[in-house]
């Protein structure tokens, strides 16, 4: 069991690195017709995560200012993803108890902050289009 979990963890890490490489090569495009976001393509309305893909692409290139402009939470979420992957490895290795991780609270807090930021940006007209 532990070896298959470790393989899955390593595979997730490799996929994360591959995604980082793809985002590094990708040129962000703000055109709604080519948007990845389903809400934006179907309804021409931004979702709470609007701009995150472009922001992650900017982060992969080291373009912090552009990333924060596209989505202010991108650096925090990228850090959370990396820390979550490391915590997952610590749980698999037995160095951290799974019960000590407040995953539900973290997910709810992220959703609340994403929605609050989205509403604020929607009200002020600062969503990336």
C-alpha positions in Angstrom: 0.0 0.0 0.0 2.7 2.5 1.0 4.7 1.8 -2.2 1.7 2.4 -4.4 0.9 5.6 -2.5 4.5 6.7 -2.9 4.4 6.1 -6.6 1.2 8.1 -6.9 2.8 10.9 -4.9 5.9 10.9 -7.1 3.6 10.8 -10.2 1.7 13.8 -8.9 5.0 15.6 -8.5 6.1 14.8 -12.0 2.8 15.9 -13.4 3.1 19.1 -11.4 6.6 19.7 -12.9 5.3 18.9 -16.4 2.4 21.4 -15.8 4.9 24.0 -14.7 7.0 23.4 -17.9 3.9 23.8 -20.1 2.8 26.9 -18.3 6.3 28.3 -18.7 6.1 27.8 -22.4 2.5 29.0 -22.8 1.8 32.6 -23.7 -1.3 33.8 -21.7 -4.1 35.1 -23.8 -6.9 37.2 -22.4 -9.3 36.6 -25.3 -12.6 35.1 -24.0 -13.0 33.0 -27.1 -9.8 31.0 -26.2 -10.4 31.0 -22.5 -10.1 27.7 -20.5 -12.8 28.8 -18.1 -16.2 27.2 -19.0 -18.1 30.1 -17.3 -16.3 32.6 -19.4 -16.8 30.7 -22.7 -20.5 29.9 -22.2 -21.8 32.9 -20.3 -19.2 35.5 -21.0 -18.9 35.9 -17.2 -15.8 35.5 -15.1 -15.8 32.8 -12.3 -14.0 33.2 -8.9 -10.9 31.6 -10.3 -10.9 33.8 -13.4 -7.3 34.6 -14.3 -5.7 31.8 -12.3 -4.5 29.9 -15.3 -2.9 33.0 -16.8 -1.5 34.0 -13.4 0.1 30.5 -12.9 1.6 30.8 -16.4 3.1 34.2 -15.3 4.4 32.7 -12.1 6.1 29.9 -14.0 8.0 32.5 -15.9 8.8 34.5 -12.8 6.5 37.4 -13.8 5.1 38.1 -10.3 3.6 41.5 -11.0 1.6 40.1 -14.0 0.5 37.1 -12.0 -0.8 39.2 -9.2 -2.6 41.5 -11.7 -4.3 38.4 -13.3 -5.3 36.9 -9.9 -4.0 38.2 -6.5 -4.3 34.8 -4.8 -2.1 33.0 -7.4 1.2 33.1 -5.4 -0.6 31.9 -2.3 -2.4 29.1 -4.0 0.8 28.0 -5.8 2.5 27.9 -2.4 -0.4 25.9 -0.9 -0.2 23.4 -3.7 3.5 22.9 -3.1 3.0 22.6 0.6 0.1 20.3 0.2 2.2 18.0 -2.0 4.9 18.0 0.6 2.4 17.3 3.4 1.0 14.4 1.4 4.5 13.0 1.2 5.0 13.4 4.9 1.7 11.6 5.6 2.8 8.7 3.2 6.2 8.5 4.9 4.6 8.4 8.4 6.2 11.6 9.5 2.9 13.5 9.8 -0.5 12.2 11.0 -3.3 12.8 8.5 -5.6 13.8 11.3 -3.4 16.7 12.2 -4.1 18.4 8.8 -7.2 20.6 8.8 -7.9 20.0 5.1 -11.6 20.7 5.3 -11.0 24.1 7.0 -8.3 25.0 4.5 -10.6 24.1 1.5 -13.5 26.1 3.0 -11.2 29.1 3.8 -9.9 29.1 0.2 -13.4 28.9 -1.2 -14.5 31.8 1.0 -11.5 34.0 0.1 -11.9 33.2 -3.6 -15.5 34.1 -3.6 -15.0 37.3 -1.5 -12.2 38.4 -3.8 -14.3 37.6 -6.9 -17.2 39.7 -5.5 -14.9 42.6 -4.7 -13.2 42.5 -8.1 -16.6 42.2 -9.8 -18.0 45.2 -7.9 -14.9 47.3 -8.7 -14.6 46.1 -12.3 -11.0 44.8 -11.8 -11.6 41.3 -13.1 -9.2 40.3 -15.9 -11.0 40.1 -19.2 
